[in-house]
Amino acid sequence: MLEANYKDIKYTFNITTKDVSPLNPTYSAFLFKFTNDMSGDVKWAYGQNTVIRNRYTTVDFFHDTTEDIFTGKVNFDPQGYWKYDVFQVPFNSTPVLDNCNAINPTYIAWNVKDSAATLLDSGTFDLYDYKLSGLTNALSPYDFNLYPDCVPTGGIVSATVGLKSIETNPKRFVHVDKITQTTTGIIVDIYSTSTQRTFIEFTPTAGGSTVTTPITTTTPYNISVFLPDLSVGLTGTTYSFKLYEDTNVVDTYNNIVSETKPSGLTSNSSVMFVNNEYETGWGEGTDLGSVFFTSQYSFFPITPYTPPTGTTFEDLRVEVGKLLVNEENGSEQVQYTQHKTKQTNYIYNE
């Protein structure tokens, strides 16, 4: 465990990284995530004055009440125990630490807005199997915006939620509840209320084999189907999605895209599936629509390093440890005594 005094001008860390590094870049920067055990506060900062030795790496941080992720300025308040995660950020040349060249976990990398441009959600880093629920046709299309570089603009992927009426459509017999991305495709969890149907069919639009799943007469019925990603690159494989009774098509749902977890730390986003909105009382308890999104944030737009295929941000983690930040030197030390009773424990200041 590392120890430091609060408000020290400089904190020097010696961390074990060489033996556990998943990459072999010539140049690296080390990004730290500090999480306070008691408060849950999270602070991010790049180590400065990095020296990579045979078995360990030395980095510096600096106390500052005005924090800066790229210059290693951190305010370890509240004091106490901090967990730290270390991520090795690879470069092809001497690291340039700013929003245009390096990972910034505090930067908005994606968001979702409705047709009135109302922000519904936002976040950073890789986004897998994301589900947005409770959607209505009146507020579509819903735009997913990915920001792949330091400029806050990016591609927009739109999802339109259609309205299903009882006059022109059958009731919703099947509903996609969950999508799980894997390294080779997706697992689709389906909720079925059908009692007289025969099977569900997924047919890839280009190449590959049709995937069929039988329907049981037991309701409700949960079905899990694996759809392989047959595409080359990050485009994903599009499947038609139909419900059959014998050889007759009962209903055709929106296409579903089977996409592996994006790899290579490159920029990509996709709408995997849209459940349309059904009129109240006609959708078997799943009347409102929902959308599944996936995306990958482009981490290295200017000084790129190409990691092994399938590498994600979490794969860049090289160490986890604990840091104890003591009170600053020269300050009055507060002593605490534990007072035990039959009812409970009290902590009080003598």
Secondary structure, DSSP 8 states (H G I E B T S, - for coil): -EEEETT-SEEEEEE--TTT-S---SEEEEEEEEEETTT--EEEEE-EEEEE-SS-EEEEEEE-SS-BTTTTEE---S-EEEEEEEEEEEESSS---STTTS--TTS--EEEE-TT--EEEEE-S-EEEEEEEEE-GGG--EEEEE--SSSS---EEEE---EE-TTTS----EEEEEEEE-SSEEEEEEEE--SS--EEEEEESSSS--EEEE--SSSSEEEEEEEE---SSSS-EEEEEEEEETTEEEEEEEEEEE-----TT--EEEEEEEE-EE-TTTSTT--SEEEEEEEE----SSS-----TT--GGGGEEEEEEEEEE--TTS----EEEEE-SS-EEEEE-
